[in-house]
Amino acid sequence: TNYDVVRTMSPILVKKDGMKLTCNDDGWVDILTDNCVKKLKHSGIVDDTFRIVVGNKDKIHSKIVMVGDIFNPCTEGIFMVYGKRSTREVLYNSGLGNSTGSGFGAIRILKKNR
């Protein structure tokens, strides 16, 4: 199977409809996945095999990150990222979630598979 096990190096920020969501919110991982699919499409990549799965529910948690006076509820943890290798590499280089240009969503590959 084409997937990697990854860990956050910086917390993942996920926004939808003006709301900031964490792993404690219903559908969070689906919203994160949709966000990444939009990033990929913007880069001209379509990968029907792409998905993100929480690796270990005991190793995922929410965290508050303050940027100046802005309150950012985020998520840290271990995930499995499925899809073509080229798809995964584009995402790893751009980051997962929102505000990746501000340092959110950086990941480290723990275990690389195909």
N, C-alpha and C positions, 0 to 999 in steps of 0.2 A: 504494500500500500504506500502511496505517496503522501507522507506526512512527516513533520518534525515536531519534537517536543521543545517548547520555548518557555522562557521565564521573562517576566518583565524586568527591565533594568530601570525604567522610570514608569510611573503609574499610567494606566490607560484612562483617558478621559473620553466619555461617550455622551453625545448630545443628540436629542431628538425633540423636535417641536419646541425649542427653547428650554427644555428641561435637561439637566445634567443627571445621568443615571449611573448606578454602580451595580456590581454583582448581586446586590440585595434586591434589585428591582426585577420584576417578572419580565422575561423576554430579553434581558440585557445582552446575552451572548448572540441572540438573533439580530438585535439592533447593531451590535458591533460588526457582525458578519455582513449585514447589509451596507454598513458604512464602508467596509473594505471593498465590497463588490463595486460600489460607486467609484471609489478611488481607482480600482483596476480598470473599469470602463473608461474613465477619464484618460487613462494611459493607453487605451486601445486594446485592453486585454479582457477576453471573456473566457472564463474557466468554470464549466458546470460542475466540476468536482470540488471546487473550493468550499471550505467550511472551517469554522473554528469550534473547538470543543473544549470545555473545561476539563483539564487533566485530572485534577484531584480536588474535590470540593473542600477538603480540609486544608488545602494549600492556597486558597484564594480568599482575599479579604478586601474590604473597602478601606480607603485611606483619604483623609482630607489634605489637600495641598492648597496652601495660600500663595497666591501670586499677587503681591502688593496687598490690596484689601479685597481681592476677589477670592471667594470661597469655591473651591473645585473638588467635589466629591469624585474620587477615582477608584480604580481597581488594580490590585497587584495579584500576581499568582503565576501558576503554571498552566499552559494550554497546549493543545495539539492543533496544529494548523495543517489542514489537508488541501491538496491541490497539486498542480504541476509544479515542478521545481522552479521553473522560470517565474510562475505566478507568485510563489512564496518569496522568492528573492526580491521581487519588486516591492512587495509589502514590507519585508524586513528592512529594506533600504529607506522606505518612506515612513514607516512606523504604523502602529495599529491605533485606530480611533481618531479622535479629533485633536486639533491643536498640536499636531506632531511637530510643526515648525517652531513651536515654543518649548519643545523638549518632552512632551508627553508621548507615551506609547512606544518607547524604544524597547527592543527585546534582545535577548541573547539565546542562541540555539543551544539547548542542552544535549539533544540527541537528534542527529540528522539521519533521515531515512530516504533512500533513493532520491 
